């Protein structure tokens, strides 16, 4: 259990003012508990969280698979937090109380978190008041870097959610011609807003392949980014890559094994990139790049952070992330 988040039941008087955290208490169930927040130790900072993004990877634990143990640790599985430093531990010289930061970690559905100072990224005053799920934004920047997209490339992006929309924007800005493929009309409209040259409804497999073939004069795409995390989009992605092209897997494939058409992949001589980083330093680099991209206007968050819920309504935020109501892109949970 995270040392900073020792839970206890909340009475009615505490509920509005006490330090608190959400935790998953069972499949599709969340509860709020009080937490005792210690002072940070050497090399650590105490952050009072403003909020956290809700990641699609949370939906596995939310569904309650057999491997899950309930209740989860307080604050888990939130990992896209931002807030202000309340205190710094000994040896922390480059951060100060009052400084606004985005952060790594795994207990961000809470009002407070203690974490190593090396795992936070300062946010400049230009972002004051702006929700900033830094880990998720850094993930998008890292995927784009790994994709190797260049000016003149034909790029198909399958799945226009939060990641897919940002990748569309970055690819179009880089001078690529983007074909956006997604299920919902609102997602296709968002892709056009982000700079997609063409959009294709994600309905029938063979119709999509034929449409992309026509749009690329039968060559298909230099780069295809799969950003859904399901078997069918992965199958589809393999068929859209040009000979000698690149398939970038950005979807979250953590719900079981996948099959791939290795004959097709081999015959076309494609490169396959699993674009998820695991090293903290890679995430932090991506987060710093995301800060610069938002401040510089390359990424506009207003169209991406579409739904907001207080911490006490985490269950609704998770349900919305799963069910995707009309116009949904990404939810954030406000913690203070």
C-alpha positions as CSV (number, residue, x, y, z in Angstrom):
1,X,0.0,0.0,0.0
2,X,1.2,3.5,-0.8
3,X,2.8,4.8,2.5
4,X,1.1,8.2,2.1
5,X,-2.5,7.0,1.8
6,X,-3.5,5.0,4.9
7,X,-7.3,4.8,4.6
8,X,-10.0,5.3,7.3
9,X,-13.8,5.7,7.1
10,X,-15.1,9.2,6.7
11,X,-17.9,10.5,8.8
12,X,-20.3,13.1,7.4
13,X,-18.4,16.1,8.9
14,X,-15.1,15.0,7.4
15,X,-16.4,14.2,3.9
16,X,-16.3,17.8,2.7
17,X,-12.9,18.8,4.1
18,X,-10.7,15.8,5.0
19,X,-7.9,14.5,2.9
20,X,-9.5,11.7,1.0
21,X,-9.1,9.2,-1.8
22,X,-11.3,7.1,-4.0
23,X,-10.7,3.4,-4.4
24,X,-12.3,0.6,-6.2
25,X,-14.2,-1.5,-3.7
26,X,-15.5,-4.2,-6.2
27,X,-16.4,-4.7,-9.9
28,X,-18.0,-1.5,-11.0
29,X,-18.0,0.0,-7.5
30,X,-16.0,2.9,-6.0
31,X,-15.9,4.5,-2.6
32,X,-14.3,7.4,-0.8
33,X,-12.1,7.0,2.2
34,X,-10.2,9.4,4.4
35,X,-6.4,9.4,4.2
36,X,-3.7,10.5,6.6
37,X,-1.1,12.4,4.7
38,X,2.5,12.4,6.1
39,X,5.2,14.9,5.4
40,X,7.5,14.0,2.4
41,X,10.7,12.3,3.2
42,X,14.1,13.0,1.7
43,X,13.9,13.6,-2.0
44,X,10.1,13.6,-2.0
45,X,7.3,16.1,-2.5
46,X,3.8,16.3,-1.2
47,X,1.3,17.3,-3.9
48,X,-2.2,18.5,-3.3
49,X,-3.9,17.2,-6.4
50,X,-6.2,19.3,-8.5
51,X,-7.3,16.4,-10.7
52,X,-6.4,13.3,-12.7
53,X,-7.3,12.1,-16.2
54,X,-9.2,8.9,-16.5
55,X,-7.3,6.3,-18.6
56,X,-8.9,3.5,-20.7
57,X,-6.5,1.2,-18.9
58,X,-8.6,1.7,-15.8
59,X,-11.4,-0.2,-17.4
60,X,-9.8,-3.6,-16.9
61,X,-9.8,-3.2,-13.0
62,X,-13.2,-1.5,-13.1
63,X,-14.7,-4.6,-14.8
64,X,-13.4,-6.8,-12.0
65,X,-11.4,-9.6,-13.7
66,X,-10.5,-12.7,-11.8
67,X,-7.0,-11.4,-11.1
68,X,-8.2,-8.3,-9.3
69,X,-8.0,-7.9,-5.5
70,X,-10.5,-5.5,-3.9
71,X,-10.4,-3.0,-2.5
72,X,-7.6,-1.3,-4.4
73,X,-5.1,0.9,-2.7
74,X,-6.5,4.4,-2.1
75,X,-6.1,6.6,-5.1
76,X,-5.5,3.6,-7.5
77,X,-5.6,3.2,-10.4
78,X,-5.4,6.9,-11.2
79,X,-2.1,7.8,-12.8
80,X,-2.6,11.1,-14.8
81,X,-2.5,13.6,-12.0
82,X,-1.6,17.3,-11.6
83,X,-1.7,19.7,-8.8
84,X,0.4,22.0,-6.5
85,X,3.3,21.1,-4.3
86,X,2.4,21.6,-0.6
87,X,5.8,20.6,0.9
88,X,9.2,19.4,-0.1
89,X,11.5,16.9,1.7
90,X,15.1,17.3,2.5
91,X,17.4,17.5,-0.5
92,X,14.8,18.8,-2.9
93,X,16.4,22.0,-4.3
94,X,14.7,22.7,-7.6
95,X,11.1,22.5,-6.5
96,X,9.1,24.6,-4.0
97,X,5.8,24.7,-2.2
98,X,3.1,26.4,-4.4
99,X,4.6,25.2,-7.6
100,X,2.2,23.6,-10.0
101,X,3.2,20.2,-11.5
102,X,2.2,17.2,-13.4
103,X,3.3,13.8,-12.1
104,X,3.9,10.1,-12.5
105,X,2.7,7.6,-10.0
106,X,-0.3,5.4,-9.4
107,X,-2.5,6.9,-6.6
108,X,-3.9,10.1,-8.2
109,X,-7.6,9.6,-7.5
110,X,-7.0,11.4,-4.2
111,X,-6.6,14.9,-2.7
112,X,-2.9,14.3,-1.8
113,X,0.0,12.2,-2.9
114,X,3.6,11.9,-1.8
115,X,6.1,10.9,-4.5
116,X,9.8,11.3,-5.5
117,X,10.6,14.8,-6.7
118,X,12.2,13.2,-9.8
119,X,8.7,12.1,-10.9
120,X,7.2,15.6,-11.3
121,X,7.3,18.0,-14.2
122,X,6.8,21.7,-13.4
123,X,3.9,23.5,-15.2
124,X,4.5,27.1,-16.3
125,X,2.1,30.0,-15.3
126,X,0.8,29.9,-18.8
127,X,-1.1,26.7,-17.9
128,X,-2.6,28.0,-14.6
129,X,-6.2,26.9,-14.4
130,X,-5.8,24.4,-17.2
131,X,-6.4,20.7,-16.4
132,X,-3.2,18.9,-17.4
133,X,-3.2,15.0,-17.5
134,X,0.5,15.1,-18.1
135,X,1.2,11.3,-18.2
136,X,-1.4,10.8,-20.9
137,X,-0.2,13.8,-23.0
138,X,3.4,12.5,-22.6
139,X,2.3,9.1,-23.9
140,X,0.9,10.8,-27.0
141,X,4.2,12.7,-27.6
142,X,6.2,9.5,-27.1
143,X,4.0,7.5,-29.6
144,X,4.4,10.3,-32.2
145,X,8.2,10.2,-31.7
146,X,8.3,6.4,-32.1
147,X,6.1,6.6,-35.2
148,X,8.8,8.4,-37.3
149,X,6.3,10.4,-39.3
150,X,7.8,12.8,-41.8
151,X,6.5,15.4,-44.2
152,X,4.9,13.8,-47.3
153,X,4.0,10.5,-45.5
154,X,0.6,9.0,-45.9
155,X,-0.7,8.1,-42.5
156,X,-3.7,6.2,-41.3
157,X,-4.8,6.5,-37.7
158,X,-7.3,3.9,-36.5
159,X,-9.3,5.0,-33.5
160,X,-9.8,8.8,-32.9
161,X,-10.0,9.0,-29.1
162,X,-7.8,11.2,-27.0
163,X,-4.5,9.6,-28.3
164,X,-5.7,9.3,-31.9
165,X,-6.8,12.9,-32.0
166,X,-3.5,14.3,-30.7
167,X,-1.6,12.0,-33.1
168,X,-3.7,13.3,-36.0
169,X,-2.8,16.9,-35.0
170,X,0.9,16.1,-34.7
171,X,1.1,14.2,-37.9
172,X,-0.8,16.8,-39.9
173,X,1.4,19.5,-38.4
174,X,4.5,17.5,-39.5
175,X,3.3,17.6,-43.1
176,X,1.8,14.1,-43.4
177,X,-1.5,13.4,-45.1
178,X,-3.7,11.8,-42.5
179,X,-6.6,9.4,-43.1
180,X,-8.6,9.1,-39.8
181,X,-10.6,6.0,-39.2
182,X,-13.1,5.8,-36.4
183,X,-16.6,4.6,-35.4
184,X,-18.4,7.7,-34.2
185,X,-19.4,10.7,-36.3
186,X,-18.2,13.0,-33.5
187,X,-14.8,11.3,-33.6
188,X,-14.5,11.8,-37.3
189,X,-15.5,15.5,-36.9
190,X,-12.8,15.8,-34.3
191,X,-10.2,14.3,-36.6
192,X,-11.1,16.8,-39.3
193,X,-10.7,19.6,-36.7
194,X,-7.3,18.2,-35.8
195,X,-6.1,18.3,-39.5
196,X,-7.1,15.0,-41.0
197,X,-7.2,15.2,-44.8
198,X,-9.7,12.3,-45.1
199,X,-12.0,10.4,-42.8
200,X,-13.3,6.9,-43.1
201,X,-16.1,5.4,-41.0
202,X,-15.0,2.3,-39.1
203,X,-17.8,0.0,-40.0
204,X,-17.0,-2.7,-42.6
205,X,-13.5,-4.2,-42.8
206,X,-13.4,-4.7,-46.5
207,X,-15.0,-1.4,-47.3
208,X,-12.4,0.4,-45.2
209,X,-9.5,-1.4,-47.0
210,X,-11.0,-0.5,-50.4
211,X,-11.5,3.1,-49.4
212,X,-7.9,3.4,-48.2
213,X,-6.7,1.7,-51.3
214,X,-8.5,4.2,-53.4
215,X,-7.3,7.2,-51.4
216,X,-3.7,6.1,-51.8
217,X,-3.8,5.0,-55.4
218,X,-3.5,1.4,-54.3
219,X,-0.2,2.0,-52.5
220,X,-1.7,2.1,-48.9
221,X,0.0,4.0,-46.1
222,X,3.6,4.7,-45.1
223,X,2.6,4.7,-41.5
224,X,-0.5,3.2,-39.8
225,X,-1.2,3.9,-36.1
226,X,-3.5,1.4,-34.3
227,X,-5.0,3.3,-31.3
228,X,-7.9,1.1,-30.3
229,X,-6.4,-1.9,-28.5
230,X,-8.7,-4.6,-30.0
231,X,-8.1,-7.5,-32.3
232,X,-10.2,-6.3,-35.3
233,X,-8.4,-2.8,-35.5
234,X,-5.1,-4.6,-35.3
235,X,-6.1,-6.9,-38.2
236,X,-7.3,-3.9,-40.1
237,X,-4.1,-2.0,-39.4
238,X,-2.0,-4.7,-40.9
239,X,-3.9,-4.5,-44.2
240,X,-3.4,-0.8,-44.6
241,X,0.4,-0.6,-44.4
242,X,2.3,-0.1,-47.6
243,X,5.1,-2.4,-48.6
244,X,8.1,-1.4,-46.5
245,X,5.9,0.8,-44.3
246,X,5.5,1.0,-40.6
247,X,2.8,-0.3,-38.2
248,X,2.7,1.6,-34.9
249,X,0.8,-0.2,-32.1
250,X,-0.5,2.5,-29.8
251,X,-3.6,0.7,-28.5
252,X,-3.7,-0.8,-25.0
253,X,-3.6,-4.6,-25.7
254,X,-3.7,-5.9,-22.1
255,X,-6.8,-8.0,-22.1
256,X,-5.4,-11.2,-23.5
257,X,-3.3,-12.6,-26.4
258,X,-3.5,-11.3,-29.9
259,X,-3.1,-13.1,-33.3
260,X,-1.3,-11.4,-36.2
261,X,-1.2,-12.1,-39.9
262,X,2.5,-12.8,-39.9
263,X,2.4,-14.0,-43.5
264,X,1.1,-10.6,-44.6
265,X,3.4,-8.7,-42.4
266,X,6.4,-10.6,-43.6
267,X,5.4,-10.5,-47.3
268,X,5.0,-6.7,-47.1
269,X,8.3,-6.3,-45.2
270,X,6.8,-3.9,-42.7
271,X,8.3,-2.6,-39.5
272,X,6.2,-3.0,-36.4
273,X,6.7,-0.6,-33.5
274,X,5.2,-1.1,-30.0
275,X,5.0,2.5,-29.1
276,X,4.5,2.3,-25.3
277,X,7.3,3.5,-23.2
278,X,8.1,2.0,-19.7
279,X,11.1,3.9,-18.5
280,X,10.2,6.8,-16.2
281,X,12.7,9.1,-17.9
282,X,11.0,8.5,-21.3
283,X,7.6,9.4,-19.8
284,X,9.1,12.5,-18.2
285,X,10.6,13.6,-21.5
286,X,7.3,13.1,-23.2
287,X,5.5,15.1,-20.5
288,X,8.0,18.0,-20.9
289,X,7.4,17.9,-24.6
290,X,3.7,18.0,-24.0
291,X,4.0,21.1,-21.8
292,X,5.8,22.8,-24.6
293,X,3.3,21.7,-27.2
294,X,0.3,22.9,-25.2
295,X,1.9,26.2,-24.3
296,X,2.9,26.7,-27.9
297,X,-0.6,26.0,-29.2
298,X,0.3,22.7,-31.0
299,X,-2.2,20.8,-28.8
300,X,-5.4,22.4,-27.7
301,X,-6.9,20.6,-24.7
302,X,-10.4,22.2,-24.7
303,X,-11.6,19.9,-27.5
304,X,-10.0,16.8,-25.9
305,X,-11.0,17.0,-22.2
306,X,-14.7,16.8,-22.7
307,X,-16.1,15.5,-19.5
308,X,-15.3,16.4,-15.8
309,X,-16.5,14.7,-12.6
310,X,-15.7,15.4,-8.9
311,X,-13.8,12.7,-7.1
312,X,-16.9,11.4,-5.5
313,X,-18.3,10.6,-8.9
314,X,-15.4,8.5,-10.1
315,X,-17.7,5.6,-10.9
316,X,-19.6,7.8,-13.4
317,X,-16.3,8.9,-15.0
318,X,-15.2,5.3,-15.4
319,X,-18.6,4.4,-16.9
320,X,-18.4,7.3,-19.3
321,X,-14.9,6.2,-20.4
322,X,-16.3,2.7,-21.1
323,X,-19.6,3.7,-22.7
324,X,-18.4,6.9,-24.6
325,X,-21.5,9.1,-24.6
326,X,-22.0,11.4,-27.5
327,X,-19.1,13.8,-27.9
328,X,-16.9,12.0,-25.4
329,X,-13.2,12.1,-25.8
330,X,-11.6,12.0,-22.3
331,X,-12.8,12.4,-18.7
332,X,-11.0,14.1,-15.9
333,X,-11.7,13.8,-12.2
334,X,-11.3,16.9,-10.0
335,X,-9.8,16.1,-6.6
336,X,-9.9,19.5,-4.8
